[in-house]
């Protein structure tokens, strides 16, 4: 979704729940960076399965927006 749509649709409580285990700001000003604003990585990788071989999967542990 777009950043504007994320700000309208995602609540602070959802953002806090979705970023559990990730060191990041958890306030209204960063709602546009919430995980729900992005396509699921599994869908992105599946769409290019004929182009890439998944070797490792990384987990986000920190997000800095400045």
N, C-alpha and C positions, 0 to 999 in steps of 0.2 A: 504494500500500500504506500501511498505517498506520505511524506512527512506531515502535511496538513491533515490528511485523513487519520493518521495515527494519533495526532493531538486531539482530534475530535472523538475518536472511538475507543482508545485505550485508556483505562483508568489507572490512577496511581497504584491502586491495590494490585491490579493485574501486572503492571510493570515490576513491582516489588516481588511478586510471586515468580514471574518469568525470569528474573535475574538472580534468583536465589543461588548462592554459591559463586556468584561473579562479583568481584570487587568493582563497584561502580557507584556513581551518584544515583540516588533513588528519590528524585524529586520531580515536580511537574515540568521543569525546564528541559528535561532530557527524554520526555515521552517519545519524541520523534526518533529516538535511537533504540527504542524498545525492540526486543527480538521479534515481536509480532509484525513489525513494520517491514520485515525482510522475508523473502521467499525461503521456505525450508531448504536447507542445504541438500537434503536427500533428493528433493525434486530437481534441484539445479544439476546435481551430479548425474541423476538418471537421464536427464535430457541430453547429456553429452557422453553417455556411456560408450558410444562407438569411437570417441575421440581420446578418452583418458582411461587410465587404469588407476584405481584408488589403491594407494600404497599405505597411507596413514590417514587417520581421522583425528583432527585436533579439537580440543574443547576450549572454549573461551573462558578465561579466568579473570580477565580485567578489561575494562572499557574506560577510556579516557576521552571526554569531550571537553574541549576548552575554548 
